[in-house]
Amino acid sequence: MMGAEESKSSGSSSCPSFASGCVDFPNACRKESEATAWTLLHQVMMEKWKEGHAEAAGFAETVLSCDGIIHKDCSFDFCTSRQGIINITKGSSFFSFRKRSKFAKMAEHFEYNHIPAQMSSINHFRVKSVLCFRDSLVVLHLTRNTASQFGLLDLRSNKFMGVFGRQRLEFVNESLTGEISPDKSKCLIRMPDINDRQQRAPQQNQILFCLYDMRSKQLLSEFEFDSPYNHFSFDPRFTWHRIAITNFEPNQNNSLSLVQLDEWQVLKSNLRMTDTHNSLYPYMKGMCYTKDGSLIIANILDTTCYCREKKTRNYRPINCSIYVFNGDTTETLHCIQYQRYTCTQHMCPVNYTPIFSTCGSRMAVVMNLIDLPTQHFVQVYKLPTMLNLQNMCRIVILQNFPLEYLPDLPLPPRLINYLHFKPEFD
């Protein structure tokens, strides 16, 4: 079985075989100019990916699997293995609760290495998890006196930049999601709405979106939302004004919308994101934009847990689907389907989240064959690109110049920022 459905239609002559273990990327790279969008350009085993195939394919990231436990070693948005912070203990078990440590590994690391001692010992702040991060800027989920707040940390300078957010009831990590805007000036956090709970009729999982200014640490706006489940992501082409969000339209449970954030105005909507499920949740596990903002990527996965059968013959992979949408119209464009030995309930999301090349023109995913849970294959696909001269020049430049050389190019600052995929619109 091929890793993706479109690989079958592209012709057997262009599809590498799994038996070979890897494909010579330079040969595939020379054919990339002739390849159509979503062509399988490259396939390699995980070991070879780390040994140099990632660099040859133009990818900076080599860590595509993690043994970390969600909310203990990693969070939905922060993998400690990928960040090189903590060595995950491979012998840890999801179901052995008797001898677990007082703090989760990830929270313990940040609490003892980055939080000022005065905050921990005197103000009694404790780290629960990493809520979100962008570049070196990290937002932490903090608790104090059974109330949740948020902390801002700069890993590059190892500086704790303060606490923000009203003290609320202590939330479980699973109930919070957040993202820092592309210009790193704002942070949007989704949390349960507990305001005046005793003064109103019971609500069905009503939630609250809070937009914070990262410089002043002040709350800019709040938006009450009736849908209990959704994902959102900032459009990288805009500083902070536009997001893609699921189930934003009233009475919809399978929709994708583009929303103008300053007014919470719907710009475009797709009321049928997936045709395999009537509802997105609990199957949807992640959503993001491609680097240039032209595409929206959504992860739809089976939720069956086979963790207890991991060392038995009953261990099975889960079905994974990557749905692709137009970043300007939300129109459904493509779907890639494959299988992966992982667990969406317990394992780090790095195991099933796609990554993008430095130039933004390729996407890589990790898949498995049935009955081969220890052999991981990395597949690289060509993404559709915007057909304008500026974007095509950016791809060529980033394929030929390392990122550290970009500031030395004889180009104006605005074009240098464009090469770094910084926001174009305010």
N, C-alpha and C positions, 0 to 999 in steps of 0.2 A: 504493500500500500504506500503510495506516495504521501509526502508530508502535506501537500496542499492540492486542492481539487483543480486549480488552474494549471498545475504542472502536467496533468494528463493531456490537456488540450494544446500544450505548447509543442508537442511532438517529442517522441522518444529520443530522437537524436540530440536534442538540447537538454535532456534531463540526465543528471549524473545518477549513477547507480549506488545504492547503499552499500553494496558489497565492496566497492572500491575504497570506502572509508573517507576519501577526500577527493576534491577536484582541484586541478591546477588553476589557481585563481588568475595568474597573469593571462592565460589563454582565454578564460571566461571574461576577463576585464577588457580584452581587445574586442570582444564581440558585444560589449555592453552598448556601444553606440548603435548597433543594429537591433538590439533586443527591444521588445515592446514592454510596456508597463506590466509589472507583476511576474516577469520572467524569473525563473529560478536561476540565479547567476552562479551560485557557489554552494557547496555542501561539504562539510568537514566534521570530523569527530571533535568533541570538546577539547581533548588533550592537544590536538594540533591547532585548534583555534587559539589556545593560550600560548602556544609555542611560536606564533608568528603569523598565522593566517588572519587573525583579527587586524593586525597592523597592515598586512598586504591588502585587505579588503577595505581599508580606510576607517576602521572602527577603533575608537580609543578605549572602549570597555571590553575587558576580557572575562569578567566574572558574570556568568549567566546562570549559575546554579548556587544554591545556598541551603545548608542543612539547618539554618536557624528556625526557631519556633516563633510564630507571629506573636507580638506583644510581650515576648520574653527576651528574645535575642534581637528581633527586628520589628519594625512597624510597617504599616501599609506603604509608607513613602520613604522609609529609610532602612537600608540594608547594612548591617554592621560588617558583614563580610566584604561587600563591595566598597565600603568606605575604609576598610583596613583598620578598623578600630578595635574589634574584639575577635579573638579566635574562637569560633563556635565549637563547643564540645560535641563531637560526633556521637558520643554515647548517650546524649540526653534523650529522654523519652517524653512523649506527649502525655502519657498516662501514669507516670510515676510521680505522685504528688507528695509523698511522705517526706522526702528529703530535699524539697526545693528550698532555695535560698530565700532570704528575707526580701531582697529586691531582685527584680528582673535584671538580667545582665546588661542590657542596653541602658536602662534607667540608672543602674548602679555606676556605670562608667561615666555618664554625664554628671551625676551628682557629686562624685568624688574628684573629677578632673576639671570640671568647668564651672560648677556653681560655687560662688563665694562661700567660704566657711561660715560667715556670719548669717547668711540666709538659711543654711541648713541647721546650725546649732542654736541660733537665737530666734530667728523668725519662723523656724520649723517648716521650711519649704522642702518638699520632696518631689523628685522627678518620677513621673509615671511612664512617659513615653516621648518619642520624637513625633510631633504632629505633622510637620512638613519641613522642607528645606529647599533652597535654591542657591546654587553655587556654594559659598561658605556660610550663608545665613541660615540659621536653624531656629525653628519655633518649637519650644518644649511644652508639653502638658505638665503643669505643676499642680501640686495639691498642698493646701495648708489648712489645718483645722477642719478637715472633711469638706473642703471647698476647692473647686478647680479654678485655676488661673493659667496664664500663659507667659512663658519667658522667651526672650530674644537673645540669641547667642551668635557671635561671629567666630567661626572656627579658625579663620585665617589669622586673626589677631589674638585668638583665645580670650576674647573679651565678652563678659556678660553685660548686655546692654539694657537690662531692665525687665520689669514685669508689667503686663498689661491685661486688660479684661476685668470685668466685675467679678467679685467672688460669688460663685454659684455653688450649688450642690456638687459634690464630687461625682464626676462622670466616669464611666468605664471607658477605656480607650476605644473600644469598638464603636461608641456612639459619636465620636468626634472625627471630623475630617477637615483638612485645611489645605490651602495653597497660597504661596507667596506670588505676587504679581510679577510679570516679566521685567518690569523696571525696578523691582524690589522696594517699592514705596508703599505697597498695601498688602494686607493679608486677609483673605476671606476664610472664615471658619464656620462650619456647619455644626450645630449642637442641638440637643433636645431643648424645647421651649418649656421652661418651668416657671415663667413669670405669672404671678397671680393664679397659680394652679387651683388654689382653694376657692377663688372668687368666681370661677367660671365653670360651666358645665364640662364634664370630662371630654377631652379631645382625643382623637385617634392618632397617637404618635405625632403630634404637631412638632415641627422643628423650627429653628431660628437660624438665619444667616446673618452673621455679624461681619462688617467690613471695618478693619482697623488701619490706621495710619502708622507705618513702621517708625517714622521719625518722632512723632509726638506721642505715640502709644495711645492715642485717643480713638474712641469709637466714632466712626463717621456715619454709619447707617445700620439699620436692622431691617430684616424682611422676614415676616412670618410665612411659613410654608406648610401646607397640609400633607404633602406626600412624605411618607415615612422613609423612603429609600431613594437616593439619587447620587449621581457622581457629577462633578463639575471640573472644568479645566480652563485656565486663562488662555486666550488667543495670543500667541507670542508676537503677533504683528502689532498689537496694541499695548500701550503702557499698562493699563489696568481696566479699561472700560468695557471689554467684551469677554464673555465666557460662553462656553458650551456646557449645557446642563441637561440631564435626563429628567423626564417626568415633571417638567415645569408647568406644562399646560394642565388646566383643571381636568380632573377625572381621567387622566391618561397614565398608563403604567408601562408603556412601551414606546416612549417618545424621546426625541432629541431636539433641543431648541438652542438657538443663538440668542443671547440676552445682552442688552445694553445695560451695564451694571449700575451706572450712576442713576438711572431711572427705573431699572428692572423692567425694561420694555422688551418684548419678544420681537426679534427681527425676522427669523425664519424658524420653521419647525418641520420635523419629520415624524409623523405619528405612527410609523411602523419601522422601528429600528431593526428588529430581528423577526424572521419568519419561522424560526424553530421553536419559539416559546411565545405564549400569549402575553406573558409578563417578563420584564427584564430581570426582576429580582426573585430569588437570590442568585441568579446565574451570572449577572454582570459583576466583574471583579476589578475593573479598572478602565480609565479613559484618559487619553492624552492627545495633544496635537503633534503633528510632525514638526520638525525644526522650522520650516518656512511657513507654517500655519495654514498650508493649503489643504491638509487632510486632517480628519479626526479619526483616531484609532480607538476601538472599544474591544475589550476582552470579555467574551462570553464563554463560561466554562461549566462543566458538570460539577455538582457539589458533593458527589459521593465521596466518602472518606474510606480509604483502604489502608490507613496507617497501621491498624492492628494486624493486617495480613502482609506487612512489608517483607517479612522473612519466610513467607509461605508461598505455595503455588497459587494461592488465590489472589495474590497481588496483581492488580490490574491498572492500566493507565486510564486517565480521564480524557474525554473528548474536549478539545479546545477549538474555539473559533475566534478569529480576528476580523471584526467587521470594520470596513473603511467607508468614511463619509466625506463628502465635499465640505471643506471648511467654510465656504461662503453660502452654500444653499442647504446643507445637511442632507443632500441627496445620497442615497446608498450607492456606492460604487463597486464594491468588491467584498469577497469573503474568502479567507484562508482557513482551512480546517486541517487539524493534525491531532496527534495524541501525545500525551506527556505523563510520565510517572511523577505525580506530585499530588498535593492536597491543598485545596483552597481554604480549608478550615483551619489548618495548623501550620502549613509551610509558608516560608517567605515568598512574597509575590514576585521576587526576582526570577523565580523558576518558570514563570509563564508570562512575564512582561516583555514585549519586544523592545529592541534598542535600535538606534539610528546611527548611520555613519556620520563622520565629521562633516562631510559635505552635504548631508541631508538627503541624498538621492537613493539610499539603500536602507533596507530594514532587515534585521536578523531576528530569528526566533529559534528556540531549542525544542526539538521533538525527540520521540523515542519510537522504536519498533515494539510490537507486542512480544512479550516474553524476553525482552532485552532491557530490563530496567536500569542497568548500570552503564549502558552505552548511549551517550547523548550526542545527537547530531545537531549541528548549527547550520541553518539554512539562510542564505542571503538572497533577498528579492529586490528587484529594481522597482523603485517607486515612480509613479507618474510625476512629472515636473512641470512647473509653470513655464509656458512657452513665451518667455520674454528674455531679451538679451541680457538684462541685468542679472536675472536669476541664473541663466546658463553660464555667465561669466563667473559668478560666485562658485558654482559647482566646480568648474575647471580650476579656479585658483585654489580652492580648498583641497582638491585632489592632488595638487602639486606643491603646495607650500604648507609646512607645519604651522600650527596656530601661533607659536611664539615668534614667527617671522612676519606676521601680518602687520604689526605696528611699524615695521621698517619699510613697508611697501610705499612707493611714491603716490599715495592716494590721499584725498582729503579725509578728515575725521569721520564725516558722515558715511562714506563708503567703507571705511574700516569697521564702523559699527554695523553696517549692513552685512559685511563678511562674518561678523560674530553673531548674526541672527538677533541683533538687538531690535527692540520695537521700532517700527517705522512711523506709527501713527499715535497721536495723543488723544 
